[in-house]
């Protein structure tokens, strides 16, 4: 097994197809087109040419909070071909190590049943702030992560510490948090 990190545009056709099939299986949704994936970073655990696990980081900017703008990385698309074998954990630890090396805040959303997994991977989990992560559609502010928790790695900008310490301020995202 080997772990590789690739820009979306550098994925082989076979890797793209394997990731797309995994996304359909796990989330019942296909990957967006390659053009839309530009800018995403894919973490792949490979056995030969077989993709055993996947994770993604994508730039989310600008994120507005408390009259300031932040740049974060959305963590998403975490899929292991087989559960319970440590494949997903290897991906998440690699993502966490990347965030540490680049001094970037990474944020993802998970169901409560997955909380322990992310904590075992060295990430923090916040159970109270998810409703404050909103995006704008026209004049409406929308949040669609009901029932989810936030898992994250905080960088030296302390973005998540600031969010958690103030329970009334909204985090305005540029796009829906479907990463």
C-alpha angles and dihedrals in degrees: 000000000000134000118225132182117211138174110242092248090057096057113116117238089251092051091048091050093048091049091047092052090048091050091051091049096045104033103017089236132102124234116264118253119289090254091059091047092059109122095029120119117217124206110203129187105204135192101191103309094334116107107223097175140003139197133173139208120195131180114253111192145196098019110179121211130159094346093309134100124230136185115219136168119240113223113211152128093061105174132162119194089218122027122225097026097100095250095121091045091055089053093048094048089050090050091048091049090050091052091049093048092048094039091232131146112238122197132185138164126233142172115257091251089064096051095098092052093057093044090052087054090058099258127129122239127211117196101183111050106058095100089059092063102092140161129204125245108180106311094336128096110216132195118183105169095093113161093017134114129220119240117192153158113223120216130204090282086068091217096157093042088056092048094048094046093058113052099188107052121094126230108222113209123198092224138019110285095245095128 
